[in-house]
Amino acid sequence: MIRADPTLVPDPTAYVAETVATPVRPIPRAKRTQANLLPARPFPPPPTASAWARASGRADGDPLFFAGASLALLDAHLRCDPPAAGTLRARLALQSAAASAKILRLNADEDALRDLRFAVGDTLGPAAKLLDLWRDLAGRPPSLDPGRIRATAAVLDLPAPNGDALAETLREQSRAGDPVSAAAKAAAFAFSAFPDAPATEAEILALWAFDLALAIRLRWPRPLPLLSTTILDPALRPPGRRRLRPDEPAWQIAAAGAIALAAASALDLAADLARRAKTLIAVAPKLRAKPAAKVIDLLLVEDCVSAAEAARQAPMTDRAARRLFDRLGVLGAVREFSGRPSFRLYGL
């Protein structure tokens, strides 16, 4: 009698148990909202300019020293890549456009310029062109190339310059001396390149060239529109005289004083935007709308955003965009700038 080895015959029950896979419970996927992708890293607010640095143009002293002190603090803040750096540039571009409109005697303040940015179907008027000019300056890497100079002159209705020669001279001027003095010399030369043109339009191009040359010397990835935001300050005007023009010798000192004031003011604005950006990023996880991150990105790079623009960029419906902005307003993360019941504008 041959006896089978019981160990050679597998237990059918055990075999089935080994070959039938145990059911795996599906792991519920977390709702992936875009807001969860936002950085949560802490970001310190920028330092404030000292009172003595803010006295430039209103007290005795060396304006270049005051300008250097304020610019050093502003430069240190920008090199940290703050979340609201884009909004800072856009807000300063708006201020520069409003100041340029005042120089040209145009009736366009900051509120009017905000509305003009969202106007559709109309030919751009002089005020809207000024806003585009300064927004373009703040939105592109700094460069003194001939094509860019010719395009800027065309926006200001200035005669077409010899772009190659003007660009080369501006580059040479911007390399000599400290950054503020070099930018002032480049601006003065840009103004003198249009002797037969209206002085106001040539002055705006000079202010534009100053900010561009300063950004190149400081190696900023994007320029900050600074000089025009304070160049109209009455304290920079000689007693009993009109505003200095870039072709006058004393203008370089006035420009240094204006930059000191502008850099200190930009630091104040940057501190306010940093606080508001911190609040906006903190409330992001509470937003249920999937396109919320795109809207938050817009708020961190633009001066203000309309519901229609947010709906187009996100994308989402206009109604959903309005509800999102209402929610952000309740959470204290955005402000409404227009004061209107319709076509409202939101920003930091």
C-alpha positions in Angstrom: 0.0 0.0 0.0 1.4 3.3 -1.0 0.8 6.0 1.4 0.7 9.6 0.1 2.7 12.2 1.9 0.1 14.6 3.3 2.5 17.5 3.0 2.5 17.2 -0.8 -1.2 17.9 -1.2 -2.1 21.5 -0.5 -5.1 22.2 1.6 -7.7 23.4 -0.9 -9.1 25.9 1.6 -5.7 27.3 2.3 -5.0 27.5 -1.4 -8.1 29.5 -2.1 -7.3 31.8 0.8 -3.9 32.5 -0.5 -4.9 33.1 -4.1 -7.9 35.3 -3.5 -6.8 38.9 -3.0 -8.0 40.7 0.1 -10.2 43.6 -0.9 -8.4 46.9 -0.6 -10.4 49.7 0.9 -10.1 52.7 -1.4 -8.3 55.7 0.2 -10.5 58.7 -0.1 -8.7 61.4 -2.1 -8.4 64.7 -0.5 -10.1 67.5 -2.3 -7.4 69.1 -4.3 -8.1 72.8 -4.3 -5.8 75.1 -5.9 -5.6 77.2 -2.8 -3.7 74.3 -1.1 -0.8 74.8 -3.4 -0.1 78.3 -2.1 3.2 78.8 -0.2 2.7 79.1 3.5 6.2 80.2 4.3 6.5 83.2 6.7 7.7 86.4 5.2 8.9 89.3 7.4 7.6 92.8 6.6 10.1 95.2 5.1 12.0 97.6 7.4 10.8 101.2 7.5 13.0 104.1 6.5 14.3 106.2 9.3 12.9 109.7 9.9 16.1 111.3 8.9 16.1 109.6 5.5 12.5 110.8 4.9 13.7 114.4 5.5 15.3 114.6 2.1 14.0 117.6 0.2 12.7 119.2 3.4 15.9 119.6 5.4 19.6 120.3 5.0 21.8 117.4 4.1 23.0 115.3 1.2 20.1 114.0 -0.9 22.3 111.3 -2.3 23.0 110.0 1.1 19.3 109.9 2.0 18.5 108.2 -1.3 21.1 105.6 -0.8 19.8 104.8 2.7 16.2 104.3 1.6 17.2 102.5 -1.6 19.4 100.0 0.3 16.4 99.0 2.5 14.1 98.8 -0.5 16.7 96.7 -2.4 17.0 94.3 0.5 13.3 93.8 0.6 13.0 93.1 -3.1 15.8 90.6 -3.0 13.7 88.5 -0.6 11.2 88.0 -3.4 8.1 89.1 -1.4 4.8 87.6 -2.3 3.2 91.0 -3.2 6.2 92.3 -5.2 4.0 92.3 -8.4 1.3 94.3 -6.7 3.9 96.8 -5.4 5.1 97.4 -9.0 1.6 97.7 -10.3 0.5 100.1 -7.6 3.6 102.3 -8.2 2.9 102.2 -12.0 -0.6 103.5 -11.2 0.8 106.3 -9.1 3.4 107.1 -11.8 0.7 107.3 -14.5 -1.4 109.6 -12.3 1.6 111.9 -11.7 2.4 111.8 -15.5 -1.2 112.8 -16.2 -0.9 115.7 -13.9 2.3 116.8 -15.7 0.4 116.7 -19.0 -2.6 118.5 -17.4 -4.9 115.5 -18.0 -7.9 115.0 -15.8 -7.1 111.4 -14.7 -6.5 110.4 -11.1 -5.8 106.9 -9.8 -9.4 106.0 -9.6 -10.0 107.1 -13.2 -7.0 105.2 -14.4 -8.1 102.0 -12.7 -11.4 102.2 -14.7 -9.5 102.9 -17.9 -7.5 99.7 -17.5 -10.7 97.7 -17.8 -12.3 99.7 -20.6 -13.0 97.6 -23.7 -13.9 98.5 -27.2 -12.5 102.0 -27.1 -9.4 103.6 -28.6 -6.9 104.2 -25.9 -6.7 107.9 -24.9 -3.7 109.7 -23.6 -4.3 108.8 -20.0 -4.7 105.1 -20.8 -1.5 105.2 -22.8 0.3 106.6 -19.8 -0.9 103.8 -17.6 0.2 101.2 -20.2 3.6 102.9 -20.5 4.3 102.6 -16.8 2.8 99.1 -16.5 5.0 98.0 -19.3 8.0 99.5 -17.5 7.2 97.5 -14.3 6.3 94.3 -16.1 9.4 93.7 -18.3 13.1 93.2 -17.5 15.0 96.5 -17.6 16.9 97.2 -20.8 17.9 100.3 -22.8 17.4 98.9 -26.2 16.7 101.1 -29.3 13.3 99.5 -30.1 12.0 100.0 -26.6 13.1 103.7 -26.6 11.4 104.3 -29.9 8.2 102.7 -28.8 8.1 104.8 -25.6 8.7 108.0 -27.6 5.8 107.0 -29.9 3.5 106.5 -26.9 4.3 110.0 -25.8 3.8 111.4 -29.4 7.5 112.4 -29.5 9.4 112.5 -32.8 11.2 109.3 -33.6 14.7 109.5 -32.2 17.9 107.8 -33.5 17.2 104.8 -31.3 20.7 103.2 -31.6 22.6 106.3 -30.8 20.3 107.3 -28.0 20.4 103.8 -26.4 24.2 103.7 -26.6 24.6 107.1 -24.9 22.0 106.2 -22.2 23.9 103.0 -21.5 27.2 104.9 -21.1 25.6 107.5 -18.9 24.0 104.9 -16.7 27.3 103.2 -16.0 29.1 106.2 -14.5 29.1 107.0 -10.8 26.7 105.9 -8.2 23.3 104.5 -9.3 21.2 107.6 -8.5 23.6 110.1 -10.1 24.0 107.8 -13.2 20.3 107.5 -13.6 19.9 111.2 -13.3 22.5 111.8 -16.0 20.8 109.3 -18.3 17.4 111.0 -17.7 18.9 114.5 -18.4 20.4 113.2 -21.7 17.1 111.6 -22.7 15.3 114.9 -22.1 17.8 116.8 -24.2 17.4 114.4 -27.1 14.1 116.0 -27.9 14.8 119.8 -28.1 12.0 120.6 -30.4 9.3 118.5 -28.6 7.0 119.7 -25.9 8.9 119.8 -22.6 6.2 117.9 -20.6 6.3 114.8 -22.9 10.1 114.8 -23.0 10.1 115.1 -19.2 8.0 112.0 -18.8 10.3 110.0 -21.1 13.2 111.3 -18.9 11.5 110.0 -15.7 10.9 106.7 -17.5 14.6 106.5 -18.5 15.7 107.3 -14.9 13.7 104.4 -13.4 15.0 102.1 -16.1 18.6 103.0 -15.6 18.3 102.8 -11.9 16.9 99.2 -12.1 19.7 98.2 -14.4 22.3 99.5 -12.0 20.7 97.8 -9.0 20.2 94.6 -11.0 16.5 94.4 -10.3 14.6 91.8 -12.3 11.8 94.3 -12.9 12.0 98.1 -12.5 10.1 99.9 -9.8 8.4 103.1 -11.1 9.7 105.5 -8.4 10.8 108.9 -9.5 7.6 110.2 -11.0 5.7 109.3 -7.8 7.4 112.1 -5.8 9.0 114.4 -8.4 6.0 116.8 -8.1 6.5 117.2 -4.3 6.5 121.0 -3.6 9.4 120.6 -1.2 11.7 119.7 -4.2 10.9 123.0 -5.9 13.2 126.0 -5.4 11.4 128.8 -3.4 9.4 131.0 -5.8 10.3 129.0 -8.9 8.6 126.5 -11.1 9.4 122.8 -11.1 13.0 122.0 -12.3 13.4 120.4 -15.7 15.9 117.5 -16.3 18.2 119.7 -18.4 18.9 122.1 -15.5 21.9 121.4 -13.3 20.0 121.5 -10.0 17.6 118.8 -11.3 20.0 116.0 -10.4 19.9 117.1 -6.7 16.1 117.3 -6.8 15.9 113.9 -8.4 18.1 112.4 -5.6 15.7 114.0 -3.1 12.7 112.7 -4.9 14.2 109.1 -5.0 14.8 109.3 -1.2 11.2 110.2 -0.7 9.9 107.7 -3.2 11.9 104.8 -1.8 10.7 105.5 1.7 7.1 105.7 0.5 7.6 102.5 -1.4 8.8 100.8 1.8 5.6 101.9 3.6 3.5 100.6 0.7 5.4 97.3 0.7 4.9 96.9 4.4 1.1 97.4 4.0 0.9 95.0 1.0 3.0 92.4 2.9 0.5 92.4 5.8 -2.5 92.1 3.4 -0.8 89.4 1.3 -0.1 87.4 4.5 -3.9 87.6 5.3 -4.8 86.6 1.8 -2.5 83.5 1.8 -3.7 82.5 5.3 -7.3 82.4 4.2 -6.6 80.5 1.0 -7.3 77.0 2.5 -10.8 78.2 3.5 -11.8 78.8 -0.1 -13.7 76.0 -1.8 -13.7 77.2 -5.3 -11.1 75.2 -7.3 -9.9 78.2 -9.4 -9.3 80.2 -6.2 -5.5 80.0 -6.5 -5.5 81.6 -9.9 -7.5 84.5 -8.5 -5.2 84.8 -5.6 -2.2 84.9 -8.0 -3.8 87.8 -9.8 -4.4 89.7 -6.6 -0.7 89.2 -5.8 0.6 90.7 -9.1 -2.1 93.3 -10.0 -3.1 96.6 -8.5 -6.7 95.5 -8.6 -8.9 92.8 -10.3 -12.4 92.8 -11.6 -14.8 89.9 -11.4 -14.9 89.7 -15.2 -11.1 89.5 -15.4 -10.9 86.9 -12.7 -13.6 84.8 -14.4 -11.7 85.0 -17.7 -8.3 84.1 -16.2 -9.4 81.4 -13.6 -11.6 80.3 -15.5 -14.9 80.5 -13.7 -18.3 82.2 -14.2 -18.8 85.9 -13.4 -21.2 85.0 -10.7 -18.7 82.6 -9.1 -16.0 85.2 -9.2 -18.2 87.8 -7.5 -19.1 85.3 -4.8 -15.4 84.5 -4.3 -14.5 88.2 -3.9 -17.4 88.7 -1.5 -16.1 85.8 0.5 -12.5 87.3 0.5 -14.0 90.6 1.6 -15.8 89.0 4.5 -12.5 87.3 5.5 -10.7 90.7 5.4 -8.3 89.5 2.6 -9.2 92.1 -0.1 -10.5 95.6 -0.4 -13.0 97.1 -2.9 -11.6 100.2 -4.6 -14.5 101.5 -6.8 -17.2 102.1 -4.1 -19.8 101.2 -6.8 -22.6 98.6 -6.5 -21.6 97.1 -9.8 -18.3 96.7 -11.8 -16.4 96.6 -8.6 -12.6 96.4 -8.4 -10.8 94.3 -5.7 -7.2 94.3 -4.6 -4.8 94.1 -1.6 
